């Protein structure tokens, strides 16, 4: 065997000139686009109030507080 079969043929990785030029243009145009920053909830929905977070633990009672009736 005179061929080295571990090498990938170079013809597999070549792209047609028109395609590579189009890809270059797309990459250049994409670099010029400035995207707006992410918006916060208050910017998207002014005046919206979030619901309180549900706490899933039992509150600790002090020694002077009355015991809860079960």
PDB file with SEQRES, HELIX, SHEET and CRYST1 records, atoms N, CA, C and O in Angstrom:
SEQRES   1 A   70  UNK UNK UNK UNK UNK UNK UNK UNK UNK UNK UNK UNK UNK          
SEQRES   2 A   70  UNK UNK UNK UNK UNK UNK UNK UNK UNK UNK UNK UNK UNK          
SEQRES   3 A   70  UNK UNK UNK UNK UNK UNK UNK UNK UNK UNK UNK UNK UNK          
SEQRES   4 A   70  UNK UNK UNK UNK UNK UNK UNK UNK UNK UNK UNK UNK UNK          
SEQRES   5 A   70  UNK UNK UNK UNK UNK UNK UNK UNK UNK UNK UNK UNK UNK          
SEQRES   6 A   70  UNK UNK UNK UNK UNK                                          
HELIX    1 AA1 UNK A   10  UNK A   13  1                                   4    
HELIX    2 AA2 UNK A   17  UNK A   32  1                                  16    
HELIX    3 AA3 UNK A   41  UNK A   44  1                                   4    
CRYST1    1.000    1.000    1.000  90.00  90.00  90.00 P 1           1          
ATOM      1  N   UNK A   1       0.834  -1.174   0.000  1.00  0.00           N  
ATOM      2  CA  UNK A   1       0.000   0.000   0.000  1.00  0.00           C  
ATOM      3  C   UNK A   1       0.880   1.239   0.000  1.00  0.00           C  
ATOM      4  O   UNK A   1       1.621   1.492   0.950  1.00  0.00           O  
ATOM      5  N   UNK A   2       0.791   1.982  -1.044  1.00  0.00           N  
ATOM      6  CA  UNK A   2       1.614   3.178  -1.137  1.00  0.00           C  
ATOM      7  C   UNK A   2       0.870   4.417  -0.658  1.00  0.00           C  
ATOM      8  O   UNK A   2       1.490   5.453  -0.420  1.00  0.00           O  
ATOM      9  N   UNK A   3      -0.464   4.327  -0.512  1.00  0.00           N  
ATOM     10  CA  UNK A   3      -1.232   5.492  -0.076  1.00  0.00           C  
ATOM     11  C   UNK A   3      -1.318   5.547   1.447  1.00  0.00           C  
ATOM     12  O   UNK A   3      -1.388   4.517   2.117  1.00  0.00           O  
ATOM     13  N   UNK A   4      -1.310   6.764   1.977  1.00  0.00           N  
ATOM     14  CA  UNK A   4      -1.523   6.954   3.407  1.00  0.00           C  
ATOM     15  C   UNK A   4      -3.009   7.176   3.622  1.00  0.00           C  
ATOM     16  O   UNK A   4      -3.523   8.248   3.303  1.00  0.00           O  
ATOM     17  N   UNK A   5      -3.710   6.181   4.157  1.00  0.00           N  
ATOM     18  CA  UNK A   5      -5.160   6.238   4.278  1.00  0.00           C  
ATOM     19  C   UNK A   5      -5.634   7.062   5.482  1.00  0.00           C  
ATOM     20  O   UNK A   5      -6.837   7.263   5.646  1.00  0.00           O  
ATOM     21  N   UNK A   6      -4.726   7.532   6.313  1.00  0.00           N  
ATOM     22  CA  UNK A   6      -5.132   8.345   7.454  1.00  0.00           C  
ATOM     23  C   UNK A   6      -5.341   9.801   7.057  1.00  0.00           C  
ATOM     24  O   UNK A   6      -5.974  10.552   7.800  1.00  0.00           O  
ATOM     25  N   UNK A   7      -4.834  10.211   5.924  1.00  0.00           N  
ATOM     26  CA  UNK A   7      -4.981  11.592   5.455  1.00  0.00           C  
ATOM     27  C   UNK A   7      -6.323  11.765   4.751  1.00  0.00           C  
ATOM     28  O   UNK A   7      -6.745  10.895   3.988  1.00  0.00           O  
ATOM     29  N   UNK A   8      -6.991  12.886   5.007  1.00  0.00           N  
ATOM     30  CA  UNK A   8      -8.229  13.207   4.320  1.00  0.00           C  
ATOM     31  C   UNK A   8      -7.879  13.844   2.985  1.00  0.00           C  
ATOM     32  O   UNK A   8      -7.010  14.714   2.931  1.00  0.00           O  
ATOM     33  N   UNK A   9      -8.530  13.434   1.916  1.00  0.00           N  
ATOM     34  CA  UNK A   9      -8.237  14.044   0.622  1.00  0.00           C  
ATOM     35  C   UNK A   9      -8.535  15.546   0.653  1.00  0.00           C  
ATOM     36  O   UNK A   9      -9.520  15.973   1.257  1.00  0.00           O  
ATOM     37  N   UNK A  10      -7.698  16.334   0.011  1.00  0.00           N  
ATOM     38  CA  UNK A  10      -7.876  17.786   0.038  1.00  0.00           C  
ATOM     39  C   UNK A  10      -9.108  18.208  -0.749  1.00  0.00           C  
ATOM     40  O   UNK A  10      -9.655  19.280  -0.489  1.00  0.00           O  
ATOM     41  N   UNK A  11      -9.555  17.410  -1.692  1.00  0.00           N  
ATOM     42  CA  UNK A  11     -10.727  17.781  -2.483  1.00  0.00           C  
ATOM     43  C   UNK A  11     -12.011  17.779  -1.653  1.00  0.00           C  
ATOM     44  O   UNK A  11     -13.005  18.385  -2.056  1.00  0.00           O  
ATOM     45  N   UNK A  12     -12.004  17.115  -0.513  1.00  0.00           N  
ATOM     46  CA  UNK A  12     -13.186  17.066   0.337  1.00  0.00           C  
ATOM     47  C   UNK A  12     -13.431  18.425   0.991  1.00  0.00           C  
ATOM     48  O   UNK A  12     -14.582  18.815   1.187  1.00  0.00           O  
ATOM     49  N   UNK A  13     -12.366  19.146   1.330  1.00  0.00           N  
ATOM     50  CA  UNK A  13     -12.474  20.383   2.087  1.00  0.00           C  
ATOM     51  C   UNK A  13     -12.504  21.642   1.232  1.00  0.00           C  
ATOM     52  O   UNK A  13     -12.630  22.736   1.782  1.00  0.00           O  
ATOM     53  N   UNK A  14     -12.397  21.538  -0.035  1.00  0.00           N  
ATOM     54  CA  UNK A  14     -12.394  22.739  -0.859  1.00  0.00           C  
ATOM     55  C   UNK A  14     -13.825  23.166  -1.149  1.00  0.00           C  
ATOM     56  O   UNK A  14     -14.703  22.324  -1.337  1.00  0.00           O  
ATOM     57  N   UNK A  15     -14.056  24.467  -1.184  1.00  0.00           N  
ATOM     58  CA  UNK A  15     -15.380  25.003  -1.493  1.00  0.00           C  
ATOM     59  C   UNK A  15     -15.297  25.757  -2.809  1.00  0.00           C  
ATOM     60  O   UNK A  15     -14.256  26.322  -3.143  1.00  0.00           O  
ATOM     61  N   UNK A  16     -16.381  25.764  -3.544  1.00  0.00           N  
ATOM     62  CA  UNK A  16     -16.372  26.522  -4.794  1.00  0.00           C  
ATOM     63  C   UNK A  16     -16.114  28.002  -4.525  1.00  0.00           C  
ATOM     64  O   UNK A  16     -16.492  28.497  -3.464  1.00  0.00           O  
ATOM     65  N   UNK A  17     -15.482  28.723  -5.452  1.00  0.00           N  
ATOM     66  CA  UNK A  17     -15.128  30.126  -5.229  1.00  0.00           C  
ATOM     67  C   UNK A  17     -16.339  31.012  -4.922  1.00  0.00           C  
ATOM     68  O   UNK A  17     -16.245  31.900  -4.075  1.00  0.00           O  
ATOM     69  N   UNK A  18     -17.464  30.791  -5.589  1.00  0.00           N  
ATOM     70  CA  UNK A  18     -18.636  31.624  -5.333  1.00  0.00           C  
ATOM     71  C   UNK A  18     -19.171  31.402  -3.926  1.00  0.00           C  
ATOM     72  O   UNK A  18     -19.583  32.350  -3.257  1.00  0.00           O  
ATOM     73  N   UNK A  19     -19.165  30.155  -3.479  1.00  0.00           N  
ATOM     74  CA  UNK A  19     -19.651  29.853  -2.137  1.00  0.00           C  
ATOM     75  C   UNK A  19     -18.745  30.457  -1.081  1.00  0.00           C  
ATOM     76  O   UNK A  19     -19.229  31.053  -0.118  1.00  0.00           O  
ATOM     77  N   UNK A  20     -17.438  30.312  -1.246  1.00  0.00           N  
ATOM     78  CA  UNK A  20     -16.525  30.864  -0.245  1.00  0.00           C  
ATOM     79  C   UNK A  20     -16.617  32.383  -0.206  1.00  0.00           C  
ATOM     80  O   UNK A  20     -16.506  32.981   0.864  1.00  0.00           O  
ATOM     81  N   UNK A  21     -16.818  33.014  -1.359  1.00  0.00           N  
ATOM     82  CA  UNK A  21     -16.982  34.477  -1.389  1.00  0.00           C  
ATOM     83  C   UNK A  21     -18.285  34.872  -0.687  1.00  0.00           C  
ATOM     84  O   UNK A  21     -18.304  35.859   0.049  1.00  0.00           O  
ATOM     85  N   UNK A  22     -19.356  34.133  -0.896  1.00  0.00           N  
ATOM     86  CA  UNK A  22     -20.627  34.417  -0.235  1.00  0.00           C  
ATOM     87  C   UNK A  22     -20.490  34.246   1.278  1.00  0.00           C  
ATOM     88  O   UNK A  22     -21.028  35.049   2.040  1.00  0.00           O  
ATOM     89  N   UNK A  23     -19.786  33.223   1.712  1.00  0.00           N  
ATOM     90  CA  UNK A  23     -19.575  33.016   3.144  1.00  0.00           C  
ATOM     91  C   UNK A  23     -18.749  34.146   3.744  1.00  0.00           C  
ATOM     92  O   UNK A  23     -19.032  34.600   4.852  1.00  0.00           O  
ATOM     93  N   UNK A  24     -17.727  34.604   3.018  1.00  0.00           N  
ATOM     94  CA  UNK A  24     -16.924  35.732   3.495  1.00  0.00           C  
ATOM     95  C   UNK A  24     -17.775  36.983   3.646  1.00  0.00           C  
ATOM     96  O   UNK A  24     -17.649  37.711   4.631  1.00  0.00           O  
ATOM     97  N   UNK A  25     -18.654  37.236   2.654  1.00  0.00           N  
ATOM     98  CA  UNK A  25     -19.529  38.413   2.719  1.00  0.00           C  
ATOM     99  C   UNK A  25     -20.495  38.316   3.890  1.00  0.00           C  
ATOM    100  O   UNK A  25     -20.729  39.303   4.589  1.00  0.00           O  
ATOM    101  N   UNK A  26     -21.059  37.127   4.108  1.00  0.00           N  
ATOM    102  CA  UNK A  26     -21.993  36.944   5.221  1.00  0.00           C  
ATOM    103  C   UNK A  26     -21.294  37.179   6.555  1.00  0.00           C  
ATOM    104  O   UNK A  26     -21.859  37.810   7.448  1.00  0.00           O  
ATOM    105  N   UNK A  27     -20.081  36.681   6.696  1.00  0.00           N  
ATOM    106  CA  UNK A  27     -19.328  36.861   7.927  1.00  0.00           C  
ATOM    107  C   UNK A  27     -19.013  38.337   8.156  1.00  0.00           C  
ATOM    108  O   UNK A  27     -19.120  38.828   9.279  1.00  0.00           O  
ATOM    109  N   UNK A  28     -18.629  39.039   7.100  1.00  0.00           N  
ATOM    110  CA  UNK A  28     -18.321  40.469   7.205  1.00  0.00           C  
ATOM    111  C   UNK A  28     -19.572  41.267   7.560  1.00  0.00           C  
ATOM    112  O   UNK A  28     -19.522  42.144   8.422  1.00  0.00           O  
ATOM    113  N   UNK A  29     -20.697  40.970   6.901  1.00  0.00           N  
ATOM    114  CA  UNK A  29     -21.937  41.690   7.175  1.00  0.00           C  
ATOM    115  C   UNK A  29     -22.444  41.412   8.583  1.00  0.00           C  
ATOM    116  O   UNK A  29     -22.987  42.302   9.237  1.00  0.00           O  
ATOM    117  N   UNK A  30     -22.269  40.189   9.049  1.00  0.00           N  
ATOM    118  CA  UNK A  30     -22.710  39.833  10.392  1.00  0.00           C  
ATOM    119  C   UNK A  30     -21.892  40.564  11.447  1.00  0.00           C  
ATOM    120  O   UNK A  30     -22.416  40.907  12.507  1.00  0.00           O  
ATOM    121  N   UNK A  31     -20.616  40.807  11.172  1.00  0.00           N  
ATOM    122  CA  UNK A  31     -19.762  41.516  12.121  1.00  0.00           C  
ATOM    123  C   UNK A  31     -20.175  42.979  12.241  1.00  0.00           C  
ATOM    124  O   UNK A  31     -19.932  43.606  13.272  1.00  0.00           O  
ATOM    125  N   UNK A  32     -20.798  43.529  11.199  1.00  0.00           N  
ATOM    126  CA  UNK A  32     -21.197  44.935  11.216  1.00  0.00           C  
ATOM    127  C   UNK A  32     -22.530  45.166  11.930  1.00  0.00           C  
ATOM    128  O   UNK A  32     -22.854  46.300  12.283  1.00  0.00           O  
ATOM    129  N   UNK A  33     -23.292  44.114  12.142  1.00  0.00           N  
ATOM    130  CA  UNK A  33     -24.609  44.252  12.762  1.00  0.00           C  
ATOM    131  C   UNK A  33     -24.438  44.466  14.261  1.00  0.00           C  
ATOM    132  O   UNK A  33     -23.757  43.692  14.933  1.00  0.00           O  
ATOM    133  N   UNK A  34     -25.056  45.517  14.774  1.00  0.00           N  
ATOM    134  CA  UNK A  34     -25.035  45.734  16.220  1.00  0.00           C  
ATOM    135  C   UNK A  34     -26.391  45.332  16.772  1.00  0.00           C  
ATOM    136  O   UNK A  34     -27.429  45.854  16.366  1.00  0.00           O  
ATOM    137  N   UNK A  35     -26.359  44.411  17.690  1.00  0.00           N  
ATOM    138  CA  UNK A  35     -27.594  43.915  18.272  1.00  0.00           C  
ATOM    139  C   UNK A  35     -27.890  44.685  19.553  1.00  0.00           C  
ATOM    140  O   UNK A  35     -26.975  45.020  20.304  1.00  0.00           O  
ATOM    141  N   UNK A  36     -29.169  44.966  19.804  1.00  0.00           N  
ATOM    142  CA  UNK A  36     -29.506  45.668  21.045  1.00  0.00           C  
ATOM    143  C   UNK A  36     -29.243  44.781  22.258  1.00  0.00           C  
ATOM    144  O   UNK A  36     -29.269  43.554  22.163  1.00  0.00           O  
ATOM    145  N   UNK A  37     -28.994  45.412  23.382  1.00  0.00           N  
ATOM    146  CA  UNK A  37     -28.752  44.661  24.611  1.00  0.00           C  
ATOM    147  C   UNK A  37     -30.033  43.972  25.056  1.00  0.00           C  
ATOM    148  O   UNK A  37     -31.128  44.341  24.634  1.00  0.00           O  
ATOM    149  N   UNK A  38     -29.888  42.988  25.896  1.00  0.00           N  
ATOM    150  CA  UNK A  38     -31.061  42.288  26.410  1.00  0.00           C  
ATOM    151  C   UNK A  38     -31.904  43.243  27.237  1.00  0.00           C  
ATOM    152  O   UNK A  38     -31.385  44.129  27.916  1.00  0.00           O  
ATOM    153  N   UNK A  39     -33.203  43.046  27.167  1.00  0.00           N  
ATOM    154  CA  UNK A  39     -34.113  43.909  27.900  1.00  0.00           C  
ATOM    155  C   UNK A  39     -34.462  43.282  29.240  1.00  0.00           C  
ATOM    156  O   UNK A  39     -34.518  42.059  29.369  1.00  0.00           O  
ATOM    157  N   UNK A  40     -34.695  44.122  30.230  1.00  0.00           N  
ATOM    158  CA  UNK A  40     -35.096  43.629  31.536  1.00  0.00           C  
ATOM    159  C   UNK A  40     -36.615  43.489  31.571  1.00  0.00           C  
ATOM    160  O   UNK A  40     -37.311  43.972  30.678  1.00  0.00           O  
ATOM    161  N   UNK A  41     -37.120  42.829  32.602  1.00  0.00           N  
ATOM    162  CA  UNK A  41     -38.558  42.643  32.740  1.00  0.00           C  
ATOM    163  C   UNK A  41     -39.269  43.986  32.877  1.00  0.00           C  
ATOM    164  O   UNK A  41     -40.354  44.171  32.326  1.00  0.00           O  
ATOM    165  N   UNK A  42     -38.671  44.917  33.600  1.00  0.00           N  
ATOM    166  CA  UNK A  42     -39.299  46.229  33.771  1.00  0.00           C  
ATOM    167  C   UNK A  42     -39.343  47.010  32.457  1.00  0.00           C  
ATOM    168  O   UNK A  42     -40.229  47.844  32.271  1.00  0.00           O  
ATOM    169  N   UNK A  43     -38.409  46.757  31.549  1.00  0.00           N  
ATOM    170  CA  UNK A  43     -38.448  47.409  30.240  1.00  0.00           C  
ATOM    171  C   UNK A  43     -39.516  46.779  29.347  1.00  0.00           C  
ATOM    172  O   UNK A  43     -40.171  47.476  28.573  1.00  0.00           O  
ATOM    173  N   UNK A  44     -39.688  45.469  29.455  1.00  0.00           N  
ATOM    174  CA  UNK A  44     -40.662  44.791  28.606  1.00  0.00           C  
ATOM    175  C   UNK A  44     -42.089  44.995  29.092  1.00  0.00           C  
ATOM    176  O   UNK A  44     -43.008  45.133  28.285  1.00  0.00           O  
ATOM    177  N   UNK A  45     -42.279  45.014  30.411  1.00  0.00           N  
ATOM    178  CA  UNK A  45     -43.622  45.139  30.979  1.00  0.00           C  
ATOM    179  C   UNK A  45     -43.606  46.181  32.097  1.00  0.00           C  
ATOM    180  O   UNK A  45     -43.549  45.812  33.270  1.00  0.00           O  
ATOM    181  N   UNK A  46     -43.653  47.473  31.764  1.00  0.00           N  
ATOM    182  CA  UNK A  46     -43.629  48.498  32.800  1.00  0.00           C  
ATOM    183  C   UNK A  46     -44.842  48.362  33.727  1.00  0.00           C  
ATOM    184  O   UNK A  46     -45.961  48.140  33.264  1.00  0.00           O  
ATOM    185  N   UNK A  47     -44.613  48.496  35.026  1.00  0.00           N  
ATOM    186  CA  UNK A  47     -45.696  48.424  35.996  1.00  0.00           C  
ATOM    187  C   UNK A  47     -46.035  47.017  36.455  1.00  0.00           C  
ATOM    188  O   UNK A  47     -46.864  46.851  37.350  1.00  0.00           O  
ATOM    189  N   UNK A  48     -45.421  46.002  35.871  1.00  0.00           N  
ATOM    190  CA  UNK A  48     -45.712  44.619  36.260  1.00  0.00           C  
ATOM    191  C   UNK A  48     -45.060  44.321  37.603  1.00  0.00           C  
ATOM    192  O   UNK A  48     -43.888  44.634  37.811  1.00  0.00           O  
ATOM    193  N   UNK A  49     -45.817  43.717  38.510  1.00  0.00           N  
ATOM    194  CA  UNK A  49     -45.268  43.319  39.803  1.00  0.00           C  
ATOM    195  C   UNK A  49     -45.244  41.808  39.877  1.00  0.00           C  
ATOM    196  O   UNK A  49     -46.246  41.146  39.607  1.00  0.00           O  
ATOM    197  N   UNK A  50     -44.111  41.273  40.237  1.00  0.00           N  
ATOM    198  CA  UNK A  50     -43.977  39.824  40.346  1.00  0.00           C  
ATOM    199  C   UNK A  50     -44.728  39.303  41.562  1.00  0.00           C  
ATOM    200  O   UNK A  50     -44.903  40.009  42.555  1.00  0.00           O  
ATOM    201  N   UNK A  51     -45.165  38.060  41.465  1.00  0.00           N  
ATOM    202  CA  UNK A  51     -45.820  37.425  42.604  1.00  0.00           C  
ATOM    203  C   UNK A  51     -44.764  37.067  43.641  1.00  0.00           C  
ATOM    204  O   UNK A  51     -43.613  36.806  43.291  1.00  0.00           O  
ATOM    205  N   UNK A  52     -45.148  37.054  44.916  1.00  0.00           N  
ATOM    206  CA  UNK A  52     -44.166  36.695  45.944  1.00  0.00           C  
ATOM    207  C   UNK A  52     -43.718  35.242  45.779  1.00  0.00           C  
ATOM    208  O   UNK A  52     -44.449  34.404  45.250  1.00  0.00           O  
ATOM    209  N   UNK A  53     -42.523  34.973  46.238  1.00  0.00           N  
ATOM    210  CA  UNK A  53     -41.952  33.636  46.140  1.00  0.00           C  
ATOM    211  C   UNK A  53     -42.518  32.768  47.254  1.00  0.00           C  
ATOM    212  O   UNK A  53     -42.602  33.208  48.400  1.00  0.00           O  
ATOM    213  N   UNK A  54     -42.902  31.557  46.931  1.00  0.00           N  
ATOM    214  CA  UNK A  54     -43.437  30.616  47.908  1.00  0.00           C  
ATOM    215  C   UNK A  54     -42.286  30.004  48.682  1.00  0.00           C  
ATOM    216  O   UNK A  54     -41.395  29.397  48.089  1.00  0.00           O  
ATOM    217  N   UNK A  55     -42.292  30.157  50.004  1.00  0.00           N  
ATOM    218  CA  UNK A  55     -41.242  29.549  50.825  1.00  0.00           C  
ATOM    219  C   UNK A  55     -41.733  28.208  51.339  1.00  0.00           C  
ATOM    220  O   UNK A  55     -42.833  28.108  51.882  1.00  0.00           O  
ATOM    221  N   UNK A  56     -40.930  27.195  51.169  1.00  0.00           N  
ATOM    222  CA  UNK A  56     -41.318  25.827  51.532  1.00  0.00           C  
ATOM    223  C   UNK A  56     -40.608  25.353  52.793  1.00  0.00           C  
ATOM    224  O   UNK A  56     -40.070  24.246  52.828  1.00  0.00           O  
ATOM    225  N   UNK A  57     -40.607  26.190  53.829  1.00  0.00           N  
ATOM    226  CA  UNK A  57     -40.046  25.764  55.104  1.00  0.00           C  
ATOM    227  C   UNK A  57     -40.940  26.305  56.211  1.00  0.00           C  
ATOM    228  O   UNK A  57     -41.675  27.271  56.009  1.00  0.00           O  
ATOM    229  N   UNK A  58     -40.873  25.683  57.368  1.00  0.00           N  
ATOM    230  CA  UNK A  58     -41.692  26.112  58.499  1.00  0.00           C  
ATOM    231  C   UNK A  58     -40.974  27.254  59.205  1.00  0.00           C  
ATOM    232  O   UNK A  58     -39.768  27.179  59.436  1.00  0.00           O  
ATOM    233  N   UNK A  59     -41.699  28.298  59.545  1.00  0.00           N  
ATOM    234  CA  UNK A  59     -41.062  29.386  60.287  1.00  0.00           C  
ATOM    235  C   UNK A  59     -40.713  28.933  61.707  1.00  0.00           C  
ATOM    236  O   UNK A  59     -41.407  28.105  62.297  1.00  0.00           O  
ATOM    237  N   UNK A  60     -39.645  29.484  62.232  1.00  0.00           N  
ATOM    238  CA  UNK A  60     -39.242  29.163  63.604  1.00  0.00           C  
ATOM    239  C   UNK A  60     -39.920  30.152  64.542  1.00  0.00           C  
ATOM    240  O   UNK A  60     -39.920  31.358  64.297  1.00  0.00           O  
ATOM    241  N   UNK A  61     -40.491  29.632  65.604  1.00  0.00           N  
ATOM    242  CA  UNK A  61     -41.180  30.468  66.569  1.00  0.00           C  
ATOM    243  C   UNK A  61     -40.256  30.748  67.756  1.00  0.00           C  
ATOM    244  O   UNK A  61     -39.494  29.886  68.194  1.00  0.00           O  
ATOM    245  N   UNK A  62     -40.347  31.952  68.249  1.00  0.00           N  
ATOM    246  CA  UNK A  62     -39.530  32.293  69.401  1.00  0.00           C  
ATOM    247  C   UNK A  62     -40.183  31.723  70.670  1.00  0.00           C  
ATOM    248  O   UNK A  62     -41.316  31.244  70.626  1.00  0.00           O  
ATOM    249  N   UNK A  63     -39.474  31.777  71.779  1.00  0.00           N  
ATOM    250  CA  UNK A  63     -39.981  31.221  73.031  1.00  0.00           C  
ATOM    251  C   UNK A  63     -41.166  32.019  73.562  1.00  0.00           C  
ATOM    252  O   UNK A  63     -42.004  31.479  74.284  1.00  0.00           O  
ATOM    253  N   UNK A  64     -41.243  33.309  73.208  1.00  0.00           N  
ATOM    254  CA  UNK A  64     -42.324  34.141  73.729  1.00  0.00           C  
ATOM    255  C   UNK A  64     -43.558  34.107  72.846  1.00  0.00           C  
ATOM    256  O   UNK A  64     -44.629  34.527  73.282  1.00  0.00           O  
ATOM    257  N   UNK A  65     -43.443  33.629  71.640  1.00  0.00           N  
ATOM    258  CA  UNK A  65     -44.575  33.590  70.732  1.00  0.00           C  
ATOM    259  C   UNK A  65     -45.471  32.411  71.084  1.00  0.00           C  
ATOM    260  O   UNK A  65     -44.980  31.371  71.524  1.00  0.00           O  
ATOM    261  N   UNK A  66     -46.773  32.560  70.897  1.00  0.00           N  
ATOM    262  CA  UNK A  66     -47.678  31.440  71.201  1.00  0.00           C  
ATOM    263  C   UNK A  66     -47.472  30.300  70.199  1.00  0.00           C  
ATOM    264  O   UNK A  66     -47.174  30.526  69.026  1.00  0.00           O  
ATOM    265  N   UNK A  67     -47.636  29.089  70.688  1.00  0.00           N  
ATOM    266  CA  UNK A  67     -47.494  27.919  69.822  1.00  0.00           C  
ATOM    267  C   UNK A  67     -48.682  27.839  68.861  1.00  0.00           C  
ATOM    268  O   UNK A  67     -49.809  28.146  69.249  1.00  0.00           O  
ATOM    269  N   UNK A  68     -48.441  27.428  67.608  1.00  0.00           N  
ATOM    270  CA  UNK A  68     -49.548  27.306  66.671  1.00  0.00           C  
ATOM    271  C   UNK A  68     -50.458  26.144  67.051  1.00  0.00           C  
ATOM    272  O   UNK A  68     -50.006  25.107  67.536  1.00  0.00           O  
ATOM    273  N   UNK A  69     -51.746  26.347  66.817  1.00  0.00           N  
ATOM    274  CA  UNK A  69     -52.720  25.303  67.117  1.00  0.00           C  
ATOM    275  C   UNK A  69     -52.894  24.455  65.860  1.00  0.00           C  
ATOM    276  O   UNK A  69     -53.196  24.974  64.786  1.00  0.00           O  
ATOM    277  N   UNK A  70     -52.700  23.145  66.007  1.00  0.00           N  
ATOM    278  CA  UNK A  70     -52.759  22.270  64.837  1.00  0.00           C  
ATOM    279  C   UNK A  70     -54.123  21.734  64.584  1.00  0.00           C  
ATOM    280  O   UNK A  70     -54.324  20.982  63.631  1.00  0.00           O  
TER     281      UNK A  70                                                      
END                                                                             
